[in-house]
């Protein structure tokens, strides 16, 4: 379920308040996804 959220965050235009706070979530979320896949 975290994958679609990441995609939505990345697709959203940069420089937004959501993106600023979302980048941290994206990084941590990607790390979690990588751990789960590997």
C-alpha distance matrix in Angstrom:
0.0 3.8 5.5 6.2 7.1 9.3 10.8 11.7 13.2 15.1 16.3 17.7 21.3 22.4 24.8 22.9 22.6 18.9 18.8 21.3 19.3 15.9 17.3 17.4 13.7 13.1 15.5 14.3 10.6 12.1 14.4 11.9 10.2 13.8 14.9 12.5 13.6 17.2
3.8 0.0 3.8 5.7 5.2 6.3 8.8 10.0 10.6 12.5 14.3 15.5 19.0 19.5 21.8 20.2 19.9 16.2 15.8 18.0 16.0 12.7 13.7 13.7 10.1 9.3 11.7 10.6 6.9 8.7 11.2 9.2 7.9 11.6 12.9 11.4 12.7 16.0
5.5 3.8 0.0 3.8 5.4 5.2 6.3 8.7 9.9 10.7 12.3 14.4 17.7 18.6 21.4 20.2 20.6 17.1 15.9 18.5 17.3 13.6 14.0 14.8 11.7 9.6 11.9 11.9 8.1 8.2 11.4 10.2 7.7 10.8 13.1 11.6 11.8 15.1
6.2 5.7 3.8 0.0 3.8 5.4 5.0 6.1 8.6 9.9 10.4 12.3 15.9 17.4 20.3 18.7 19.4 15.8 15.1 18.2 17.2 13.5 14.6 16.0 12.9 11.0 14.1 14.4 10.9 11.4 14.8 13.8 11.5 14.6 16.9 15.4 15.4 18.9
7.1 5.2 5.4 3.8 0.0 3.8 5.4 5.1 6.2 8.7 9.9 10.7 14.3 15.3 17.7 15.9 16.1 12.4 12.0 14.9 13.6 10.0 11.6 12.9 9.7 8.5 12.0 12.3 9.1 10.5 13.9 13.0 11.8 15.0 17.0 16.0 16.8 19.9
9.3 6.3 5.2 5.4 3.8 0.0 3.8 5.4 5.0 6.2 8.5 9.9 13.1 13.5 16.3 15.2 15.7 12.3 10.8 13.5 12.7 9.0 9.3 11.0 8.4 5.8 9.1 10.2 7.3 7.7 11.3 11.4 10.1 12.6 15.2 14.9 15.3 18.1
10.8 8.8 6.3 5.0 5.4 3.8 0.0 3.8 5.4 5.2 6.0 8.6 11.8 13.2 16.4 15.5 16.9 13.7 12.0 15.2 15.2 11.5 11.7 14.0 11.9 9.0 12.0 13.7 10.9 10.4 14.2 14.5 12.4 14.6 17.6 17.1 16.7 19.6
11.7 10.0 8.7 6.1 5.1 5.4 3.8 0.0 3.8 5.5 5.1 6.2 9.9 11.8 14.7 13.1 14.4 11.1 10.2 13.8 13.8 10.4 11.6 14.2 12.0 10.1 13.6 15.1 12.5 13.0 16.7 16.8 15.3 17.8 20.5 19.9 20.0 23.0
13.2 10.6 9.9 8.6 6.2 5.0 5.4 3.8 0.0 3.8 5.5 5.3 8.4 9.2 11.8 10.4 11.5 8.3 6.7 10.2 10.3 6.8 7.9 10.8 9.2 7.4 10.9 12.8 11.0 11.6 15.1 15.7 14.9 17.2 19.8 19.8 20.2 22.8
15.1 12.5 10.7 9.9 8.7 6.2 5.2 5.5 3.8 0.0 3.8 5.4 7.6 8.2 11.6 11.4 13.3 10.8 8.1 11.3 12.3 9.1 8.5 11.8 11.0 8.1 10.8 13.5 12.0 11.4 14.9 16.3 15.1 16.6 19.7 20.1 19.8 22.1
16.3 14.3 12.3 10.4 9.9 8.5 6.0 5.1 5.5 3.8 0.0 3.8 6.4 8.7 12.2 11.7 14.2 11.9 9.9 13.4 14.7 11.7 11.9 15.3 14.3 11.7 14.6 17.1 15.3 14.8 18.4 19.5 17.9 19.6 22.8 22.7 22.3 24.9
17.7 15.5 14.4 12.3 10.7 9.9 8.6 6.2 5.3 5.4 3.8 0.0 3.8 6.5 9.4 8.2 10.8 8.8 7.3 11.0 12.5 10.1 11.0 14.5 13.8 12.0 15.2 17.6 16.1 16.3 19.8 20.8 19.8 21.7 24.6 24.8 24.8 27.3
21.3 19.0 17.7 15.9 14.3 13.1 11.8 9.9 8.4 7.6 6.4 3.8 0.0 3.8 6.7 6.7 10.2 9.6 7.6 10.5 13.0 11.5 11.8 15.5 15.7 14.0 16.6 19.4 18.6 18.5 21.8 23.3 22.5 24.0 27.0 27.5 27.4 29.7
22.4 19.5 18.6 17.4 15.3 13.5 13.2 11.8 9.2 8.2 8.7 6.5 3.8 0.0 3.8 5.5 8.7 8.8 6.0 7.8 10.9 10.1 9.6 13.2 14.3 12.8 14.8 17.8 17.7 17.7 20.5 22.4 22.1 23.3 26.1 27.2 27.3 29.1
24.8 21.8 21.4 20.3 17.7 16.3 16.4 14.7 11.8 11.6 12.2 9.4 6.7 3.8 0.0 3.8 6.7 8.4 6.5 6.7 10.2 10.7 10.6 13.7 15.3 14.7 16.4 19.2 19.6 20.0 22.5 24.4 24.6 25.8 28.3 29.6 30.0 31.7
22.9 20.2 20.2 18.7 15.9 15.2 15.5 13.1 10.4 11.4 11.7 8.2 6.7 5.5 3.8 0.0 3.8 5.3 5.0 6.1 8.7 9.3 10.5 13.4 14.2 14.2 16.5 18.8 18.8 19.8 22.4 23.8 24.1 25.8 28.1 29.0 29.7 31.8
22.6 19.9 20.6 19.4 16.1 15.7 16.9 14.4 11.5 13.3 14.2 10.8 10.2 8.7 6.7 3.8 0.0 3.8 5.5 5.2 6.5 8.2 10.2 12.2 13.1 14.0 16.2 17.9 18.3 19.9 22.1 23.2 24.0 26.0 27.8 28.7 29.9 31.9
18.9 16.2 17.1 15.8 12.4 12.3 13.7 11.1 8.3 10.8 11.9 8.8 9.6 8.8 8.4 5.3 3.8 0.0 3.8 5.5 5.4 5.5 8.4 10.5 10.4 11.3 14.1 15.4 15.2 17.1 19.6 20.2 20.8 23.1 25.0 25.5 26.7 28.9
18.8 15.8 15.9 15.1 12.0 10.8 12.0 10.2 6.7 8.1 9.9 7.3 7.6 6.0 6.5 5.0 5.5 3.8 0.0 3.8 5.4 4.5 5.8 8.8 9.4 9.2 11.7 13.8 13.8 14.9 17.5 18.8 19.2 21.0 23.2 24.0 24.9 26.9
21.3 18.0 18.5 18.2 14.9 13.5 15.2 13.8 10.2 11.3 13.4 11.0 10.5 7.8 6.7 6.1 5.2 5.5 3.8 0.0 3.8 5.5 5.7 7.8 9.7 10.3 11.8 13.8 14.8 16.0 17.9 19.5 20.5 22.0 23.9 25.2 26.4 28.0
19.3 16.0 17.3 17.2 13.6 12.7 15.2 13.8 10.3 12.3 14.7 12.5 13.0 10.9 10.2 8.7 6.5 5.4 5.4 3.8 0.0 3.8 5.7 6.1 7.3 9.2 10.8 11.9 12.9 14.9 16.5 17.6 19.0 20.8 22.2 23.4 25.0 26.7
15.9 12.7 13.6 13.5 10.0 9.0 11.5 10.4 6.8 9.1 11.7 10.1 11.5 10.1 10.7 9.3 8.2 5.5 4.5 5.5 3.8 0.0 3.8 5.4 5.0 6.0 8.6 9.9 10.0 11.9 14.1 15.0 15.9 17.9 19.6 20.5 21.9 23.8
17.3 13.7 14.0 14.6 11.6 9.3 11.7 11.6 7.9 8.5 11.9 11.0 11.8 9.6 10.6 10.5 10.2 8.4 5.8 5.7 5.7 3.8 0.0 3.8 5.4 4.9 6.1 8.6 9.5 10.3 12.3 14.1 15.0 16.3 18.2 19.7 20.7 22.2
17.4 13.7 14.8 16.0 12.9 11.0 14.0 14.2 10.8 11.8 15.3 14.5 15.5 13.2 13.7 13.4 12.2 10.5 8.8 7.8 6.1 5.4 3.8 0.0 3.8 5.4 5.3 6.3 8.4 10.0 10.8 12.4 14.3 15.5 16.8 18.5 20.1 21.2
13.7 10.1 11.7 12.9 9.7 8.4 11.9 12.0 9.2 11.0 14.3 13.8 15.7 14.3 15.3 14.2 13.1 10.4 9.4 9.7 7.3 5.0 5.4 3.8 0.0 3.8 5.5 5.2 5.7 8.3 9.8 10.3 11.9 14.0 15.1 16.1 18.0 19.6
13.1 9.3 9.6 11.0 8.5 5.8 9.0 10.1 7.4 8.1 11.7 12.0 14.0 12.8 14.7 14.2 14.0 11.3 9.2 10.3 9.2 6.0 4.9 5.4 3.8 0.0 3.8 5.5 5.0 5.9 8.4 9.7 10.2 11.9 14.0 15.0 16.1 17.9
15.5 11.7 11.9 14.1 12.0 9.1 12.0 13.6 10.9 10.8 14.6 15.2 16.6 14.8 16.4 16.5 16.2 14.1 11.7 11.8 10.8 8.6 6.1 5.3 5.5 3.8 0.0 3.8 5.5 5.2 6.3 8.7 10.0 10.6 12.4 14.3 15.4 16.4
14.3 10.6 11.9 14.4 12.3 10.2 13.7 15.1 12.8 13.5 17.1 17.6 19.4 17.8 19.2 18.8 17.9 15.4 13.8 13.8 11.9 9.9 8.6 6.3 5.2 5.5 3.8 0.0 3.8 5.5 5.1 6.2 8.7 9.9 10.6 12.4 14.3 15.3
10.6 6.9 8.1 10.9 9.1 7.3 10.9 12.5 11.0 12.0 15.3 16.1 18.6 17.7 19.6 18.8 18.3 15.2 13.8 14.8 12.9 10.0 9.5 8.4 5.7 5.0 5.5 3.8 0.0 3.8 5.4 5.1 6.2 8.6 9.8 10.5 12.3 14.1
12.1 8.7 8.2 11.4 10.5 7.7 10.4 13.0 11.6 11.4 14.8 16.3 18.5 17.7 20.0 19.8 19.9 17.1 14.9 16.0 14.9 11.9 10.3 10.0 8.3 5.9 5.2 5.5 3.8 0.0 3.8 5.4 5.0 6.1 8.5 9.7 10.4 12.0
14.4 11.2 11.4 14.8 13.9 11.3 14.2 16.7 15.1 14.9 18.4 19.8 21.8 20.5 22.5 22.4 22.1 19.6 17.5 17.9 16.5 14.1 12.3 10.8 9.8 8.4 6.3 5.1 5.4 3.8 0.0 3.8 5.5 5.1 6.2 8.6 9.9 10.5
11.9 9.2 10.2 13.8 13.0 11.4 14.5 16.8 15.7 16.3 19.5 20.8 23.3 22.4 24.4 23.8 23.2 20.2 18.8 19.5 17.6 15.0 14.1 12.4 10.3 9.7 8.7 6.2 5.1 5.4 3.8 0.0 3.8 5.4 5.1 6.1 8.6 9.9
10.2 7.9 7.7 11.5 11.8 10.1 12.4 15.3 14.9 15.1 17.9 19.8 22.5 22.1 24.6 24.1 24.0 20.8 19.2 20.5 19.0 15.9 15.0 14.3 11.9 10.2 10.0 8.7 6.2 5.0 5.5 3.8 0.0 3.8 5.4 5.0 6.1 8.5
13.8 11.6 10.8 14.6 15.0 12.6 14.6 17.8 17.2 16.6 19.6 21.7 24.0 23.3 25.8 25.8 26.0 23.1 21.0 22.0 20.8 17.9 16.3 15.5 14.0 11.9 10.6 9.9 8.6 6.1 5.1 5.4 3.8 0.0 3.8 5.4 5.1 6.0
14.9 12.9 13.1 16.9 17.0 15.2 17.6 20.5 19.8 19.7 22.8 24.6 27.0 26.1 28.3 28.1 27.8 25.0 23.2 23.9 22.2 19.6 18.2 16.8 15.1 14.0 12.4 10.6 9.8 8.5 6.2 5.1 5.4 3.8 0.0 3.8 5.5 5.2
12.5 11.4 11.6 15.4 16.0 14.9 17.1 19.9 19.8 20.1 22.7 24.8 27.5 27.2 29.6 29.0 28.7 25.5 24.0 25.2 23.4 20.5 19.7 18.5 16.1 15.0 14.3 12.4 10.5 9.7 8.6 6.1 5.0 5.4 3.8 0.0 3.8 5.6
13.6 12.7 11.8 15.4 16.8 15.3 16.7 20.0 20.2 19.8 22.3 24.8 27.4 27.3 30.0 29.7 29.9 26.7 24.9 26.4 25.0 21.9 20.7 20.1 18.0 16.1 15.4 14.3 12.3 10.4 9.9 8.6 6.1 5.1 5.5 3.8 0.0 3.8
17.2 16.0 15.1 18.9 19.9 18.1 19.6 23.0 22.8 22.1 24.9 27.3 29.7 29.1 31.7 31.8 31.9 28.9 26.9 28.0 26.7 23.8 22.2 21.2 19.6 17.9 16.4 15.3 14.1 12.0 10.5 9.9 8.5 6.0 5.2 5.6 3.8 0.0
